[in-house]
Amino acid sequence: MRKVGVTANDLIVLVVSAVDGVQPQTKEVIGLARDAGIALVVACTKIDRQSKVDPIKQQLRDCGIELEEDGGDTQFVSVCGRDGTGIPELLEAISLQAELCEISTPEPSRCEVTVIESRSSDVKNEVAGIVRCGKLKPGQVLVAGMTYGVVRKVMDNNGNILQEAGPSMPVIMQGFRVHPKPGVVLMQVSSESHAQKYYLFMKDVYKVEGRREDYLQLLNQEQHGMIYARKPDNNLVRTYSTKAFVLSCKAATFGMLQALMKTLYELPRLEGVSTEIKVTEVGGLKDYDIALIGSSGQPGCILLYGESKDTNTLDVPNHVKVIRFNVLYHGIDALKETLVESLPKISKTRATAEAECIQVFRASQAGRNGNAGGMRVTRGSIIGSHLTFRVLRKSSRSKLTGGDNSPKKATGDEDDTEDARTVVYEGQIKELRRFKEIVPSVEMGLECGVILHDEFQFRLGDILQQFEVYEEPRDVAEEYEAAERREKIMRETAALQAQMEEEKAGGNADGAGTV
C-alpha cells in the first residue's frame, strides 16, 4: 500500500513523531523512496511534547538519510499540529524542493489517474486516485488492463462533487464494476467500445503470460519453501503431524487487503502449525466467512483489517478467533500470538522440597528387599500426600559413560561427573514418619523416616526430591526467530543445491563438447 503511494507521488513528506521516533513503517517508506528515486522532506511532529529532536536526526542518519545540515539534500522541519508551529516553514520547504525537482505536467494531454485505493460502498464501488495529467471529467472512459469503466461521478477528498479535476488533485470516482488494482494507471480512451476492445486484447495477453507467470512463481516458491496451502518441506510425515490453522482475511479496501496478504506470506512457518487461507475479500464479516471457517472444525482465525460494515447474523464458534485491527503491525502481532498459543505448552519441572538420606534401616513396611531411609529435610517441607517424588543418586564415572541401560540423568543437575546424580525412583511416598508416628508433613531442618513403594532401597547420600510439573507458555519472539533461522537454512540449502546442479550440467555440457 505504501509502495502504491510512493509511485503516485513526485515528492514525499516523511512525518516522524518526536515522541515515538523512527518506526518500522518509517524505514519502509525510506527504502521505497530510495528505490523510486523520489525526494524527501522530513517533518518532525509533536515537538510540543518533545522539544529535543537530535535523537530523531541521528535515527534518520542511521537509516541513510542525508540531512541538509550534514551537507545532504533532505530538509528537516520541526512542526506542531496543535498550535501550527513550523507549518509555514514546512510549506516553504515543500515549494523549494518542488522547484529543485522541476516537477511539471504536460499540457494539453489526455487524462491519466493513478489508483490509490478502491472499496465497496453501500451504493457503488468507489475508486480513489490522483490525477497525473490532463483533466478528469464525468463521462470519460478510463481503462487499465482488464478493468474499465465510465466515470459517473467525480468527488474530492471531502465528498464534494466536482465537474472536473486537474493534475495532482485527489479524487474519488464512481462507475467501475470491478475494483482496479491499486498502483495501476487508468488511461482515457475515446469510447466504451474502444475500452471493450482493449479489454479483450489484454485478456488474451494475460491468459498467455499468466500461465508462464504461474509456472515461474511455482518454481520460485519451491525454491523458497513457501507454497500456498502446502507444507514448506513437502514431507508427508511432517504434513500429517502438523496442526492445521484456517485463516480468513478481510479488509476495508483493496490496498489494505494487498498489504495484509503480502505480510502474511512473508511470515515464517512455525514448526507444528500449517496455515491455510480460505477467504480473501474486501468487506466486513459475513455469515459465509463464519460458516466456512467454523464448519471445518479446525482452529481458525478471521482477520478484519480496517473499518468495514459487518452483515453476519451467525455467532462465532469457540474455536474461531476474530481479530479486528486498524494498524497492520498490531494485527500481525495478534495473529502471531494466536498461532503460538495453538502450539503445545512447554512442560517443565521444579523442586519444591528436598531431603538427604543420612541413615538406612530395615522396616517391615518396606517389604522383603526394601528399606527405610532416615532423612533430614534440607529445603522446603516434605508433604506425604504429594503425588510426585523422585530419588537422585550419585552416579559413578563408569555408569555415566556406560551403555543405554544406565539410569537417566536428572535435568538441571551439574555436568561434573563427581557430583552428577541420576533419577533412580519416581513415584509417591508410602509412609512418612517422625518418631514412629505417621505425620502429614515435615518442615525444613527436621529429621524423618521415609518408606517408598516397590520395595525401594535407600543408600546413604541419596536425595529425596519433591517436585511438580508445570506448563510454561511459549515466547512469541523466540518461536518466530527460530522459524526464521529454519527458513534461512532451507533457502541456503536450496540455493546450494541449485548451484551444484548448474555446475554439474555445465560440466556435462563441456564433456560432451570435448568428445
Residue pairs with C-beta under 8 A, 6 or more apart in sequence:
1 117
1 182
1 255
1 256
1 258
1 259
2 25
2 28
2 29
2 32
2 259
3 32
3 183
4 115
4 116
4 182
4 183
4 255
5 116
6 12
6 29
6 32
6 33
6 36
6 38
7 36
7 114
7 183
8 114
8 116
8 129
8 130
8 132
8 183
9 38
10 38
10 98
10 101
10 103
11 38
11 39
11 41
11 94
11 97
11 98
11 101
11 103
12 29
12 33
12 38
12 39
12 40
12 41
13 40
13 41
13 42
13 43
13 90
13 94
14 26
14 29
14 30
14 33
14 40
14 41
14 42
14 43
15 43
15 45
16 22
16 26
16 42
16 43
16 44
16 45
16 56
16 60
17 23
17 44
17 45
17 46
18 44
18 45
18 46
18 47
18 49
18 50
18 51
18 52
18 53
18 56
18 78
19 46
19 49
19 50
21 55
21 56
21 59
22 56
22 59
22 60
22 63
24 329
25 329
26 63
27 63
30 40
30 63
30 64
30 65
33 39
33 40
34 64
39 73
39 74
39 97
39 100
39 101
40 65
40 74
41 74
41 75
41 77
41 90
41 93
41 94
41 97
42 60
42 65
42 67
42 74
42 75
42 76
42 77
43 77
43 79
43 86
43 90
44 53
44 56
44 76
44 77
44 78
44 79
45 79
45 80
45 81
46 80
46 81
47 53
47 78
47 79
47 80
47 85
47 86
48 80
48 82
48 83
48 85
53 76
53 78
57 67
57 76
60 67
60 74
60 76
61 67
61 70
65 72
65 74
66 72
66 73
66 74
67 74
67 75
67 76
68 74
68 75
68 76
69 76
73 100
75 93
75 96
75 97
77 86
77 89
77 90
77 93
78 85
78 86
79 85
79 86
79 87
79 89
79 90
80 86
105 132
105 133
105 167
105 168
106 133
108 134
109 133
109 134
110 133
110 134
110 187
110 188
111 131
111 133
111 134
111 135
111 136
111 137
111 140
111 142
111 187
111 188
112 131
112 132
112 133
112 134
112 185
112 186
112 187
112 188
113 129
113 130
113 131
113 132
113 136
113 142
113 171
113 173
113 185
113 186
114 129
114 130
114 132
114 183
114 184
114 185
114 186
115 127
115 128
115 129
115 144
115 180
115 181
115 182
115 183
115 184
115 185
115 186
116 128
116 129
116 130
116 170
116 182
116 255
117 127
117 128
117 129
117 182
117 253
117 254
117 255
117 256
118 125
118 126
118 127
118 128
118 176
118 179
118 180
118 182
118 253
118 254
118 255
118 282
119 125
119 126
119 128
119 179
119 252
119 253
119 254
119 282
120 126
120 179
120 282
120 283
122 309
124 152
124 174
124 175
125 174
125 176
125 177
125 178
125 179
126 172
126 173
126 174
127 172
127 173
127 174
127 176
127 179
127 180
128 170
128 171
128 172
128 173
129 170
129 171
129 173
129 186
130 168
130 169
130 170
130 171
131 165
131 166
131 167
131 168
131 169
131 171
132 167
132 185
133 167
134 167
134 188
135 164
135 165
135 166
136 151
136 154
136 164
136 165
136 169
136 171
136 173
137 151
137 154
137 163
137 164
137 165
138 151
138 152
138 153
138 154
138 163
139 150
139 151
140 150
140 151
140 188
141 148
141 149
141 150
141 151
141 188
141 189
141 190
141 191
141 192
141 194
141 195
142 148
142 149
142 151
142 173
142 186
142 187
142 188
142 189
142 195
143 186
143 187
143 189
143 195
143 198
143 199
144 180
144 181
144 184
144 185
144 186
144 187
145 180
145 181
145 184
145 202
145 206
146 178
146 199
146 202
146 203
146 206
147 176
147 178
147 179
147 180
147 181
147 184
147 199
148 176
148 189
148 192
148 195
148 196
148 198
148 199
149 175
149 176
149 177
149 178
150 175
150 192
151 173
151 174
151 175
152 173
152 174
152 175
153 161
153 173
153 174
153 175
154 161
154 162
154 163
154 164
154 165
154 171
154 172
154 173
155 161
155 162
155 171
155 172
155 173
155 174
156 162
156 165
156 169
156 170
156 171
156 172
157 170
157 171
157 172
159 172
162 171
165 171
179 254
179 282
180 186
181 254
182 254
182 255
182 258
189 195
189 198
218 227
221 227
221 228
223 491
223 494
223 495
223 498
224 487
224 490
224 491
224 494
225 232
225 233
225 269
225 487
225 490
225 491
225 494
226 232
226 265
226 269
227 234
228 277
229 276
229 277
231 238
231 239
231 242
231 269
231 274
232 269
232 487
232 490
233 490
239 274
241 272
242 272
242 273
242 274
243 272
243 273
243 274
243 299
243 342
243 343
244 274
244 276
244 298
244 299
245 273
245 274
245 275
245 276
245 298
245 299
245 300
245 301
245 339
245 342
246 275
246 276
246 278
246 293
246 296
246 298
246 299
246 300
246 301
247 264
247 275
247 276
247 277
247 278
247 300
247 301
247 302
247 303
248 277
248 278
248 279
248 289
248 292
248 293
248 300
248 301
248 302
248 303
249 257
249 260
249 261
249 264
249 277
249 279
249 280
249 281
249 303
249 305
250 257
250 279
250 281
250 282
250 283
250 284
250 285
250 289
250 302
250 303
250 304
250 305
250 308
251 257
251 260
251 282
251 304
251 305
251 306
251 308
252 282
252 283
252 284
252 305
252 306
252 307
252 308
253 282
253 306
254 282
256 305
256 306
256 328
257 280
257 281
257 282
257 305
259 328
260 303
260 305
260 328
260 331
261 277
261 280
263 328
263 332
264 275
264 277
264 332
264 335
267 332
267 336
267 480
268 480
268 483
268 484
268 486
268 487
269 275
269 483
269 486
269 487
270 339
270 340
270 343
270 479
270 480
270 483
271 482
271 483
271 486
272 343
272 344
273 339
273 342
273 343
275 339
278 292
278 293
279 288
279 289
279 292
279 293
283 308
283 309
284 304
284 308
284 309
284 310
284 311
284 312
285 302
285 304
285 310
285 311
285 312
285 322
286 310
286 311
286 312
287 311
287 312
287 313
287 314
289 302
289 312
290 302
290 312
290 314
290 315
290 316
290 317
290 320
291 314
293 300
293 301
293 302
293 320
294 300
294 314
294 316
294 317
294 319
294 320
297 319
298 319
299 319
299 320
299 342
300 319
300 320
300 321
301 320
301 321
301 322
301 323
301 335
301 338
302 316
302 320
302 321
302 322
302 323
303 323
303 325
303 331
303 335
304 322
304 323
304 324
304 325
305 325
305 326
305 328
305 331
306 326
307 326
316 322
321 338
323 331
323 334
323 335
323 338
325 331
325 334
333 476
336 476
336 480
337 476
340 474
340 475
340 476
340 479
341 473
343 474
343 479
345 471
345 472
345 473
345 474
346 471
346 472
346 473
346 474
347 469
347 470
347 471
347 472
348 469
348 470
348 471
348 472
349 411
349 412
349 467
349 468
349 469
349 470
350 467
350 468
350 470
351 379
351 380
351 465
351 466
351 467
352 380
352 466
352 467
352 468
353 377
353 379
353 380
353 381
353 382
353 383
353 444
353 465
353 466
354 377
354 378
354 379
354 380
354 463
354 464
354 465
354 466
355 375
355 376
355 377
355 378
355 382
355 442
355 448
355 450
355 463
355 464
356 375
356 376
356 378
356 461
356 462
356 463
356 464
357 373
357 374
357 375
357 458
357 459
357 460
357 461
357 462
357 463
357 464
358 374
358 375
358 376
358 447
358 460
359 373
359 374
359 460
360 371
360 372
360 373
360 374
360 457
360 458
360 459
360 460
361 371
361 372
361 374
362 371
362 372
363 370
363 371
363 372
363 449
363 451
365 372
365 430
365 431
365 451
366 372
366 430
366 451
366 452
366 455
366 456
367 455
368 455
369 455
369 457
370 451
370 452
370 454
370 455
370 456
370 457
371 457
371 458
372 449
372 450
372 451
372 458
373 449
373 450
373 451
373 458
373 462
373 464
374 447
374 448
374 449
375 382
375 447
375 448
375 449
375 450
375 464
376 445
376 446
376 447
377 442
377 443
377 444
377 445
377 446
377 447
377 448
378 444
379 444
380 444
380 466
381 441
381 442
381 443
381 444
382 429
382 432
382 441
382 442
382 448
382 450
382 464
382 466
383 440
383 441
383 466
384 429
384 431
384 432
384 438
384 439
384 440
384 441
385 440
386 428
386 429
386 466
387 428
388 426
388 428
388 466
388 467
388 468
388 469
389 425
389 426
389 427
389 428
389 429
389 452
389 464
389 465
389 466
389 467
390 410
390 423
390 425
390 426
390 427
390 464
390 465
390 467
391 423
391 424
391 425
391 452
391 456
391 458
391 462
391 463
391 464
391 465
392 410
392 413
392 421
392 422
392 423
392 424
392 462
392 463
392 465
393 407
393 421
393 422
393 424
393 459
393 461
393 462
393 463
394 419
394 420
394 421
394 461
395 406
395 407
395 409
395 417
395 420
395 421
395 422
397 417
399 406
399 407
399 422
400 406
400 409
400 417
400 420
400 422
406 422
407 422
407 423
407 424
408 422
408 423
409 420
409 421
409 422
409 423
410 421
410 422
410 423
413 419
413 420
413 421
414 420
421 463
424 462
425 452
425 454
425 456
427 452
427 453
427 454
428 452
428 453
429 450
429 451
429 452
430 451
430 452
430 453
431 438
431 449
431 450
431 451
432 438
432 439
432 440
432 441
432 442
432 448
432 449
432 450
433 439
433 448
433 449
433 450
433 451
434 442
434 446
434 447
434 448
434 449
439 448
442 448
450 458
450 464
452 458
